[in-house]
Amino acid sequence: MEQVIINLIAGAAGGIGAGKASPSFDLGMIGNIIAGAVGGGVLGQIVSALIPAISAAAQGGNLSVGGIVGQIVSGGAGGAILTIIAGLIKNKMMAKS
């Protein structure tokens, strides 16, 4: 459960960072937070599935500093990536109308 919370928070922070770093991808504060949290949650779970050490440590209640850092990095990256993708889609939709 802790890893999901870490992923969501890191994803939201990554989404905010991506939106503010490039105004063309900015979805607004709430949009950045939502897209970031979703992206962080999804990529964080994928990384946990692909890297068994992080998953095993989290399930054993023994989440180490390395595991937490891994979750923060994957959650933040997932949040930034999904925010950028959503910003690109929004820009394409606005250009067509």
N, C-alpha and C positions, 0 to 999 in steps of 0.2 A: 504494500500500500504506500509505503514511504517513497518508493521509486516513482510511482505514478504522480504523486504530489510534486516531487522534484522535477519531473519531466514537464508537467503543466506550468509550473512557475518559471522554469528556465525557458520553455517555449514561448511563454507570454513575453518574457524579457527579450528573447531573440526577435520576436515579431515587432516589438516596439523599436528595437534597435535598427532592424532592417527598414522599417517604415520611415524612421527619422533620418537614417543615413542616405536614403534616396527618395526624395519627395515624389518622384514619378511613380513609386510603388506604394506610397502611403495610402492606407485605407481609413485613416482617421484613428484616433486613439482606441476606441472600442473595437473597430475592425482589426487593427493590428494585434490587440490582445487576444481576440477570439481566434483569428487565424494562427497566431503564434502558439496558443495553448493547444489547439488541435494538432498542429504540425509537430509540436514538441511531444505530445502524448503518443502520436503514431510512430514517429521515428525512434523515440525512446524505447518503445516496446519492441520495435524491430531490432534495435541494437541489443536489447536484453536477450532476445531469442537467438541472435547470431553469436553473441559472446557469452558462452555458458558461465564463465567465472562471475560475471556481474549478477546474472540471474541467480546462481547458486548462493552467492553471498547474501543477496537480498532476501531470499526465501529462508535462509538459515538464521535470519535476524542478526547477521554479522556484517552488515553493510560497512565496508571500509572506506577510508578517505578516497582511495583510488576508484572504488565503485561509485561513490557520490560524484566525484569529478567526471567520471565517464557519463553518468546520467545527466549532469549539468551540460556537458559539451554536446551530447547527442540531442537533448531537449532543446537547447538554444539553437543548434544548427537546424533542427527540424522546424522550429518556429520561424526562423529567418527564411528558410527555403519556401515554406508554404505561403508566407506573407508575400514574398516576391512573386511566386506563381499567381497568387490571387490578384496582386497588383497588375501583373501583365494581362491577365484575363480582363480585369476591369478596364484597363486602357484600351484593349482591343474592342471591347463592347462599346466604349464611349466613342471610339473612332468611327465605328460603323453607323452610329446613329446621327 
